[in-house]
Amino acid sequence: MVNDVPGFVTARTIAMIINEAYFAFGDKVSSQADIDIAMKLGTNYPYGPFEWAKKIGLKNVHSLLQILSTNDERYTISPTLEEVYKREL
């Protein structure tokens, strides 16, 4: 049973995957393109996390994470995602 809260299940999950990808990218684990490829091949997702962010809109992802992080610190926005978001404004 899922409570009626912002993000529901699918949006929360995708937002977290995108956020974690930005943490990995910020830590210089790999390039955005390689992270996308790894997620598509490793999990059979139709899009990689950076592709999802582009399709959904980084503003939407950022807004959802911002709302969710007020009640749960695991949704804290990656510094790299925050930086990219601010550059896009």
N, C-alpha and C positions, 0 to 999 in steps of 0.2 A: 504494500500500500504506500503510495507516494502522496505526501501532503501537497495541497494546492499552494505552491510558492513560486516565486519567479524562477524561470529556467526549466521547470519540469525535468524530466530525466534525460531526454536526448540532447537538448540544448546545453544542459549542465555538463554532460559527458564530453561533448564536442568542444565546449569552451575550455574545459580542463585539459583536454588533449592539446589544444592550441596553446594554452598557457605553458604547459610542460615543454612543448616544442620550443617556445621562446626561451624558457630557462636553459634548455640544452644548447640552443643556438648562442645564447649569451655567454655560456660557459665554454664556447668554442669546441663543442663536441663534434659538430659537423656543420656543413652548409645547409641552408634552407632546402635546396633542391635535393640533397642527399637524405635529409630527414624525411621529406615527402616520399621519396622513393622507398626508403626503408619501411615506412608505415604502410604504404600501399602493398609492397611485396610481403611484408612480415605479418600483416593483419588482414590483408585482402580488403582494405578500405577502398572506396572508389576514389577518394582524394586524400592527399597528405594534409597534415595540419595547417601548413601555410597556404595551401590551395583552398582549404575550407575557410580560413580567415579571409581570404580575398573574396570568395563567393558570398559569405555571410556578411562581410563588412567588419573591419577591425573595430569600428565604432560600436557596433552591436555586441561584439565579443567583450570589449572593454567595459561597456555599460553593464552587461550581465555579471561579469566577474566583480565589478565594483559593488553591485547590490548584494551579491552572495557573500562577499568577503566581510560585510558588516556584521554578519552573524557567525561566520566560520572562517578562521584564518587559512584553511587549506585552499581557499579561493583567492588568496593574496596575489595580486597581479605581478607578473614577472617584470623586473626592472627593464628588461629589453623590450617587452611588449609595450610597457608604458612609454618608453623613449620613442619607439616607432609610431605609436599612436599620436603622441604630441607633435611629431614631425609632420604627420599627415593633416593636422588641423589647419 
